[in-house]
Amino acid sequence: MKSIKKQKSNISLLIALIMILQCCVAYGPPIDLEEAAKQEQKTKVKYDNDVIHRFQYLVKEDNDYYGIDKKNGEIIKTKIDIDQIRNVRVYDRTRSTTATILTPIILTGVVIGIAAATWSGPTLNWGN
């Protein structure tokens, strides 16, 4: 019974690690605002006061940058204050897909390896 509880604990830890690792790699390294506007991909903008805004993409109009978002079929254009930006990150589909596929496989392999290393084999009771 104790081994079942221990395995449940290991599985819970595995699931938590998968979720943590996947959410960290979806966006690439920080880039400058102009580069992000050229890429026209999902973008995460973090401000100095730790507020994070996610946009469908960024555009540059008349030396001003705007974040474009779609809500309820309506396009919302939000001006970005350049002076208060801490960093800008663009969604990286390759990293996200790789993390989604490889992370569970690697962590499952580690759990199976640990279980195999600690398993003492089946106990056979042949009777008298």
HELIX and SHEET records of a PDB file:
HELIX    1   1 LYS A    2  VAL A   25  1                                  24    
HELIX    2   2 LEU A   33  GLN A   39  1                                   7    
HELIX    3   3 ILE A   82  GLN A   84  5                                   3    
HELIX    4   4 ARG A   93  THR A  118  1                                  26    
SHEET    1   A 3 ILE A  52  PHE A  55  0                                        
SHEET    2   A 3 THR A  43  TYR A  47 -1                                        
SHEET    3   A 3 ILE A  85  VAL A  90 -1                                        
SHEET    1   B 3 TYR A  57  GLU A  61  0                                        
SHEET    2   B 3 ASP A  64  LYS A  71 -1                                        
SHEET    3   B 3 GLU A  74  LYS A  79 -1                                        
END                                                                             
